[in-house]
Amino acid sequence: MKQYLFPQAAGIDTLELRDVPTPQPGRGQILVRMRAASLNYRDLNVAAGRAARGSVPANLVPLSDGAGEVVACGPAVDRVAVGDRVAGLFMQNWLGGDMEPYHVDSSRGGAIDGVLAEYVVFDQDGVVPLPAHLSFEEGATLPCAGLTAWNALYAGKPLRSGETVLILGTGGVSIFALQFARAAGARVIGTSSSQEKLARIAALGASDGVNYRTHPEWQTEVLALTGGRGVDHVVEVGGAGTLGRSVAAARIGGQVHLIGVLTGGEIDPTPILRRNTVLRGIYVGSRQMFQAMNAAVALHKLRPVVDRVFDFADAKAAYHHLKGQTHVGKVVIRIE
């Protein structure tokens, strides 16, 4: 079979395609024929040699998010069967409850090998069934970006109908948050530096958009759009450089869900204290959350927004497209 790996993780162009033996499932394991994989901002960090915990392992197979079909089962497998369409968990052993340090050690495409390969062995507990109406390309977008957005809006103090959500930018997590919020009957306000992208999110259901290039103090625009009250939830993907504005844009007692570390800077905790803001750190989610999310996706027949699909042979081009930040939604690699 063919699989990609980073011998050095010293940049996107160090990615190599190699022929390796097809793995075989052991007890409690399954072999999945991968059909699609999707990229996250984290994958750019991994390509550059930056992992959540120290350096990237040598010869790492990248990407956490993928979907495919079960083609073989080892002994004692009873959760899935040959022919099932599945997606893998980002953290293979976070099945439910609070996240523990050992869960992070099972993160695909970072701590352990990922899914950018024709075949991947999973523990039977490390997958979930795909909603029947989704393609493999759509299903491959769910494990990180989809689940992160779901965790933000529903795993803390859950979003309620009639509330307002602020999304930053048009990446995968933000677009999933828009879709989940609209399905719940919530209002969504979005930010972008592109009028074209603001038009795209409006077509997806955002009530308002703020161009942060023409309105650098975009939090004041958000406050004006909410009559001075502020939003109930902020899906904060920027980091320290945007967090202060996100806190200012949230209502007193609102929630800011901190997901990204795209921008640098320092965080002043005083406004968080004075505005009684709930600041939640979000790192993907558990299998239990994934199953709840998939139930909602199936019920509402939600379809993930896929910006572009690349062929398996063009994996490097997919990385470069993500790095270019022109996308709306997810960047996917089809594995055939």
Sequence and secondary structure as in RCSB ss.txt:
>XXXX:A:sequence
MKQYLFPQAAGIDTLELRDVPTPQPGRGQILVRMRAASLNYRDLNVAAGRAARGSVPANLVPLSDGAGEVVACGP
AVDRVAVGDRVAGLFMQNWLGGDMEPYHVDSSRGGAIDGVLAEYVVFDQDGVVPLPAHLSFEEGATLPCAGLTAW
NALYAGKPLRSGETVLILGTGGVSIFALQFARAAGARVIGTSSSQEKLARIAALGASDGVNYRTHPEWQTEVLAL
TGGRGVDHVVEVGGAGTLGRSVAAARIGGQVHLIGVLTGGEIDPTPILRRNTVLRGIYVGSRQMFQAMNAAVALH
KLRPVVDRVFDFADAKAAYHHLKGQTHVGKVVIRIE
>XXXX:A:secstr
 EEEEBSS SSGGG EEEE       TTEEEEEEEEEE  HHHHHHHTTB SSSB  TTB   SEEEEEEEEE T
T  S  TT EEEE SBTT  SSS  HHHHTTBBTTTB  S BSEEEEEGGGEEE  TT  HHHHTTIIIIIHHHH
IIIIISS   TT EEEEESSSHHHHHHHHHHHHTT EEEEEES HHHHHHHHHTT SEEEETTT SSHHHHHHHH
TTTS EEEEEE SBHHHHHHHHHHEEEEEEEEE    B      HHHHHTT EEEE     HHHHHHHHHHHHHH
T    EEEEEEGGGHHHHHHHHHHT  SSEEEEE  
